[in-house]
Amino acid sequence: MFISIVTTLILGSLIGVVTSVSVFGFISLVNLLTAFLRDPNRTFDSFSNLLTDPSSFLIFVIALPFLVGLIVGIIRKYASDSRWHGPPDVILAVHSEKNPLDIKSGFLTSFSSILSISAGGSVGQYGPLVHFGATIGAEINDLFRNKASYEILIGAGVASAISSGFGAPLAGLIFAREVILRHQSLASFAPILVASVVSYIFTKNVFGIEPIFEGSVGELNSLYDFPFFIFAGIVCGFISIIYMNGLTHRKYFPDISFINPILQPAIAGMICGLVSVYLPEVIGLGTTAIQSMINGKINLIYAISFLIFKLFLTILCLRMGLIGGVFAPALFLGASTGVILGFVFQNFSSTLDVNLLTVASMSALASCVIGGPVANMMIILELTSDYQATLVAGVSIVFASLISYKVIGQSVFDKVLLNKKIDLKLGRENIKLHEIPVQKISHKDFCILKPNQSIKKSIETIVKNKKSEGYLIDNNNKLLNKFELHYLLSIKKQNLKIGDLNKNKYLKLYSDTDIFESIEKAKNFVGESIPIINGKNEMQGVISEADLFHTFLKVIKEEKELENKD
């Protein structure tokens, strides 16, 4: 027990420190490259600058965003599966033994995200940070095998990334368990909490933390204002559906397959550069703009423009291959929505605190997108120490989540996985059943019949093998037919060749069929065994209903032991 406690402290602390340094390095590189690639001192405010300062305009608005996007496109070509990795892959890694994380994909994704954000891509940073934090946990697990659970160390890396990125260690703990692990086992609590707290303390004391908002964000001045926060949550729920469908649904984005995949991020980067001439706030992370909206410094026209263009650019960037997170843009969209609704609601209530409404809307929309309502509430509580503001925001979060869940699911990550035919709603055990091919549990304990055998001889063969059925197989191991003993006994002409009998209808499964699907297909099966064949109709083995049932119970038991492990 003492060794277990020490191991937890050491591994949790190690993950916390390494992730903290990685997050600081990520953010520092983003700031450094942003200053270089976007030249903050420039004063472009219209396309007329093309005539007054053509060289700077062409370099910072068109050339650099295009070239950086081109580099991102080239990197994507050589990434794992020629695609970017992110939180959906982290979730899948802890739910599936066949999809482990690797440091290469984590590094390439993080580096490409740094380039995407720095060049003005309308993407966030927390998704790549979460993924890289998870890969750190996975790598430490490889270095210290059998010292802790793989998925728990991944959760520790995720929590550390959230903790150091937001300055909210408890939110990191809750996010890892609520969004990534999706179980509340006691075994996962200590390592993840240690990693999250150590990451926070190390970041705060060594690097410093700059939270999105700090201190009070307003208060509920009257109970009559309460319905406005409910309505804000409902509106944010619908906007989150548009946002998430834009990111994941084929019908919400045109087919761009005719464009070379390497050029797609470059084109997206150039479009962001052109939009930034009039609305520089909507490119990049948009943290300064979010803070301005929370503090009530943005007017209605700008808020509407922010909402429309941020929604358009984020979907465009992520669908065209610029890599980044979806959380920061969701915060931006939520804050814009809150400001717009604030201007409307003020006509009905003079006591409404628009700043609080903005924070509540921001949290509600972001919660829908990442699927972490409790984690979002905890972020507000930890950064503001304002219990009332947290509860009011929680009301908006609840109503927003109820709406988005009905259409999208728990989060945009679930939708991404669902597009890959991985349904997290099925539960961890059923996902594992999907990953086990039926051939893995098949066996060779079956009776073989040959086409030239008589019916009488076939009956004797089945009885000798102590079976109630036999399989007609030719010399090439091809499955031709299946006969039950009682059927053969009912035939009067026992001298007929069994190969001349009519073909029966019977259930057969292909070797790559998974256990979950096999159970569904065998729900009405009656018989001794089910044949397993390959694509060439060659006999591979058989399984029984007992085999399927045993495998099902084994997976259920493993998952229950994991969730109840202390």
BELFEN-V855811 format. One record per residue. N is the residue number from 1. OMEGA is omega in radians with two decimals (* if undefined). BURIAL is + if it has 24 or more other ideal C-beta (glycine too) atoms within 12 Angstrom, else -. Layout:
BEGIN
<<N:OMEGA:BURIAL> <N:OMEGA:BURIAL>>
END
This chain:
BEGIN
<<1:3.13:-> <2:3.13:-> <3:3.13:-> <4:3.13:-> <5:3.14:-> <6:3.12:-> <7:3.11:+> <8:-3.13:+> <9:-3.09:+> <10:-3.11:+> <11:3.11:+> <12:3.14:+> <13:3.14:+> <14:3.12:+> <15:3.14:+> <16:-3.11:+> <17:-3.11:+> <18:3.13:+> <19:3.11:+> <20:3.12:+> <21:-3.14:+> <22:3.13:+> <23:3.10:+> <24:3.11:+> <25:3.11:+> <26:-3.09:+> <27:3.14:+> <28:3.11:-> <29:3.09:+> <30:-3.14:+> <31:-3.11:-> <32:-3.11:-> <33:3.08:+> <34:3.12:+> <35:-3.12:-> <36:-3.02:-> <37:-3.09:+> <38:3.07:+> <39:-3.06:+> <40:-3.09:-> <41:-3.14:-> <42:-3.07:-> <43:3.10:-> <44:3.10:+> <45:3.06:-> <46:-3.13:-> <47:3.06:-> <48:3.10:-> <49:3.07:-> <50:3.13:-> <51:-3.09:-> <52:3.14:-> <53:-2.99:-> <54:-3.07:-> <55:3.13:-> <56:-3.14:-> <57:-3.10:+> <58:-3.11:-> <59:-3.00:+> <60:-3.09:+> <61:-3.03:+> <62:-2.97:+> <63:-3.08:-> <64:3.09:+> <65:3.14:+> <66:-3.10:+> <67:3.11:+> <68:3.07:+> <69:3.11:+> <70:3.09:+> <71:3.11:+> <72:3.12:+> <73:3.11:+> <74:3.12:+> <75:-3.13:+> <76:-3.13:+> <77:-3.08:-> <78:3.09:-> <79:3.12:+> <80:3.13:-> <81:-3.12:-> <82:3.11:-> <83:3.10:+> <84:3.11:+> <85:-3.08:+> <86:-3.13:+> <87:3.09:+> <88:3.12:+> <89:3.09:+> <90:3.12:+> <91:-3.13:+> <92:-3.12:+> <93:-3.13:+> <94:3.11:+> <95:-3.03:+> <96:3.11:+> <97:-3.06:-> <98:-3.07:-> <99:-3.12:+> <100:3.08:+> <101:3.06:+> <102:-3.04:+> <103:-3.14:+> <104:-3.14:-> <105:3.11:+> <106:-3.13:+> <107:-3.11:+> <108:3.13:+> <109:-3.12:+> <110:-3.13:+> <111:3.13:+> <112:3.09:+> <113:3.09:+> <114:3.12:+> <115:-3.11:+> <116:-3.13:+> <117:-3.06:+> <118:-3.12:+> <119:3.09:+> <120:3.09:+> <121:-3.11:+> <122:-3.10:+> <123:-3.11:+> <124:-3.11:+> <125:-3.00:+> <126:3.09:+> <127:3.08:+> <128:3.11:+> <129:3.10:+> <130:-3.13:+> <131:-3.12:+> <132:3.06:+> <133:3.12:+> <134:3.13:+> <135:3.06:+> <136:3.09:+> <137:3.14:+> <138:3.14:+> <139:3.10:+> <140:3.06:+> <141:3.12:+> <142:3.14:-> <143:-3.11:-> <144:-3.06:-> <145:3.08:-> <146:3.10:-> <147:3.12:+> <148:-3.14:+> <149:3.14:+> <150:-3.06:+> <151:3.13:+> <152:3.10:+> <153:3.02:+> <154:3.10:+> <155:3.11:+> <156:3.09:+> <157:3.10:+> <158:-3.13:+> <159:3.12:+> <160:-3.14:+> <161:3.11:+> <162:-3.11:+> <163:-3.11:+> <164:-3.14:+> <165:-3.10:+> <166:-3.00:+> <167:-3.08:+> <168:-3.06:+> <169:3.13:+> <170:3.06:+> <171:3.09:+> <172:3.09:+> <173:-3.09:+> <174:3.14:+> <175:-3.11:+> <176:-3.10:+> <177:-3.07:+> <178:-3.02:+> <179:-3.04:+> <180:-3.09:+> <181:-3.14:+> <182:2.92:+> <183:-3.02:+> <184:-3.12:-> <185:3.13:+> <186:-3.11:-> <187:-3.10:+> <188:-3.00:+> <189:-3.02:+> <190:-3.11:+> <191:-3.10:+> <192:3.13:+> <193:3.13:+> <194:-3.13:+> <195:-3.11:+> <196:-3.12:+> <197:3.13:+> <198:3.13:+> <199:3.14:+> <200:-3.11:+> <201:-3.13:-> <202:-3.13:+> <203:-3.08:+> <204:-3.05:-> <205:-3.10:-> <206:-3.03:-> <207:-3.05:+> <208:-3.10:-> <209:3.07:+> <210:-3.10:-> <211:3.12:+> <212:3.05:+> <213:-3.06:+> <214:-3.11:-> <215:-3.07:-> <216:3.12:-> <217:3.12:+> <218:-3.13:+> <219:3.10:+> <220:-3.04:+> <221:-3.10:-> <222:3.09:-> <223:3.12:-> <224:3.11:-> <225:-3.07:+> <226:-3.14:+> <227:3.14:-> <228:3.13:+> <229:3.05:+> <230:-3.14:+> <231:3.11:+> <232:3.11:+> <233:3.13:+> <234:3.13:+> <235:3.13:+> <236:3.09:+> <237:-3.14:+> <238:3.11:+> <239:3.11:+> <240:3.10:+> <241:3.09:+> <242:-3.12:+> <243:-3.09:+> <244:3.06:+> <245:3.08:+> <246:-3.12:+> <247:-2.95:+> <248:-3.02:+> <249:-3.11:-> <250:-3.08:-> <251:-3.09:-> <252:-3.14:-> <253:-3.09:-> <254:3.11:-> <255:-3.12:-> <256:-3.09:-> <257:-3.14:-> <258:3.10:-> <259:3.11:-> <260:-3.11:-> <261:3.13:+> <262:-3.10:-> <263:-3.07:+> <264:3.11:+> <265:-3.14:+> <266:3.12:+> <267:3.11:+> <268:3.12:+> <269:-3.14:+> <270:3.11:+> <271:3.09:+> <272:3.11:+> <273:-3.14:+> <274:3.12:+> <275:-3.09:+> <276:3.11:+> <277:-3.13:+> <278:-3.10:-> <279:-3.13:+> <280:-3.10:+> <281:-3.02:+> <282:3.08:+> <283:-3.12:+> <284:-3.08:+> <285:3.13:+> <286:-3.09:+> <287:-3.14:+> <288:3.12:-> <289:3.11:+> <290:3.12:+> <291:3.10:+> <292:3.13:+> <293:3.11:+> <294:-3.11:+> <295:3.06:+> <296:-3.09:+> <297:-3.11:-> <298:-3.14:+> <299:-3.02:-> <300:-3.09:-> <301:3.13:-> <302:-3.13:+> <303:3.11:+> <304:3.12:-> <305:3.10:+> <306:-3.09:+> <307:-3.06:+> <308:-3.05:+> <309:3.09:+> <310:3.11:+> <311:-3.12:+> <312:-3.05:+> <313:-3.13:+> <314:3.10:+> <315:3.14:+> <316:-3.09:+> <317:-3.07:+> <318:3.12:+> <319:-3.11:+> <320:2.93:+> <321:2.97:+> <322:-2.99:+> <323:3.11:+> <324:-3.11:+> <325:3.12:+> <326:-3.04:+> <327:-3.14:+> <328:3.05:+> <329:3.11:+> <330:3.06:+> <331:3.14:+> <332:3.14:+> <333:3.13:+> <334:3.12:+> <335:3.10:+> <336:3.12:+> <337:3.12:+> <338:3.12:+> <339:3.14:+> <340:3.14:+> <341:3.11:+> <342:3.11:+> <343:3.13:+> <344:-3.05:-> <345:3.14:+> <346:3.08:-> <347:-3.10:-> <348:-3.12:-> <349:3.12:+> <350:-3.10:-> <351:-3.07:-> <352:3.08:+> <353:-3.06:+> <354:3.12:+> <355:3.11:+> <356:3.10:+> <357:3.12:+> <358:3.13:+> <359:3.14:+> <360:3.13:+> <361:3.12:+> <362:-3.14:+> <363:-3.10:+> <364:-3.10:+> <365:3.13:+> <366:3.14:+> <367:3.10:+> <368:-3.03:+> <369:-3.08:+> <370:3.09:+> <371:-3.14:+> <372:-3.09:+> <373:-3.12:+> <374:3.12:+> <375:3.12:+> <376:3.08:+> <377:-3.13:+> <378:3.09:+> <379:3.13:+> <380:-3.12:+> <381:-3.10:+> <382:-3.09:+> <383:-3.08:+> <384:-3.02:+> <385:-3.10:-> <386:-3.07:+> <387:-3.12:-> <388:3.12:+> <389:3.14:+> <390:3.14:+> <391:3.13:-> <392:3.09:+> <393:3.12:+> <394:3.10:+> <395:3.11:+> <396:3.14:+> <397:-3.11:+> <398:-3.08:+> <399:3.08:+> <400:-3.10:+> <401:3.12:+> <402:-3.12:+> <403:-3.07:+> <404:-3.12:+> <405:-3.12:+> <406:-3.05:-> <407:-3.02:+> <408:-2.99:+> <409:-3.07:+> <410:-3.09:+> <411:3.06:+> <412:3.11:+> <413:3.09:+> <414:-3.13:+> <415:3.10:+> <416:3.13:+> <417:3.12:+> <418:3.07:+> <419:3.08:-> <420:3.13:-> <421:3.04:-> <422:-3.04:+> <423:-3.12:-> <424:3.11:+> <425:-3.14:-> <426:-3.11:+> <427:-3.08:-> <428:-3.07:+> <429:-3.14:+> <430:3.05:+> <431:3.11:+> <432:3.08:+> <433:3.09:+> <434:-3.04:+> <435:-3.11:+> <436:3.09:+> <437:-3.06:+> <438:3.13:+> <439:-3.10:+> <440:-3.13:-> <441:-3.13:+> <442:3.13:+> <443:-3.05:-> <444:-3.09:-> <445:3.10:-> <446:-3.08:+> <447:-3.12:+> <448:3.07:+> <449:-3.14:+> <450:-3.04:-> <451:-3.08:+> <452:3.11:-> <453:3.02:+> <454:3.11:-> <455:3.14:+> <456:3.14:-> <457:3.14:-> <458:3.10:+> <459:3.13:+> <460:-3.14:-> <461:-3.14:+> <462:-3.13:+> <463:-3.14:-> <464:3.13:-> <465:3.12:-> <466:3.12:-> <467:3.09:+> <468:3.13:-> <469:3.13:+> <470:-3.10:+> <471:3.13:+> <472:-3.05:+> <473:-3.13:+> <474:-3.08:-> <475:3.11:-> <476:3.14:-> <477:3.10:-> <478:3.11:-> <479:-3.09:+> <480:-3.06:+> <481:3.10:+> <482:-3.12:+> <483:3.04:+> <484:-3.03:+> <485:-3.09:+> <486:3.11:-> <487:3.14:-> <488:3.13:+> <489:-3.11:-> <490:-3.13:-> <491:-3.06:-> <492:-3.11:-> <493:-3.05:-> <494:-3.12:-> <495:3.11:-> <496:3.06:-> <497:-3.07:-> <498:3.12:+> <499:-3.13:-> <500:-3.12:-> <501:3.14:+> <502:-3.13:-> <503:3.13:-> <504:3.02:-> <505:-3.12:-> <506:-3.14:+> <507:3.02:+> <508:-3.09:+> <509:3.06:+> <510:-3.02:+> <511:-3.14:+> <512:3.07:-> <513:-3.10:+> <514:-3.08:+> <515:-3.12:+> <516:-3.14:+> <517:3.13:-> <518:3.10:+> <519:3.13:+> <520:-3.12:-> <521:-3.07:-> <522:-3.05:+> <523:3.12:-> <524:-3.09:-> <525:3.03:-> <526:-3.13:-> <527:-3.07:+> <528:-3.09:+> <529:3.14:+> <530:-3.13:+> <531:3.08:+> <532:-3.11:+> <533:3.02:+> <534:-3.09:-> <535:3.13:-> <536:-3.14:-> <537:3.11:-> <538:-3.10:-> <539:-3.14:+> <540:-3.12:+> <541:3.12:+> <542:2.98:+> <543:3.07:+> <544:3.05:+> <545:3.12:+> <546:3.11:-> <547:3.12:+> <548:-3.11:+> <549:3.13:-> <550:3.14:-> <551:3.12:+> <552:-3.13:+> <553:3.14:-> <554:3.13:-> <555:3.12:+> <556:-3.13:-> <557:3.14:-> <558:-3.13:-> <559:3.12:+> <560:3.10:-> <561:3.12:-> <562:-3.09:+> <563:-3.10:+> <564:-3.13:-> <565:3.13:-> <566:*:->>
END
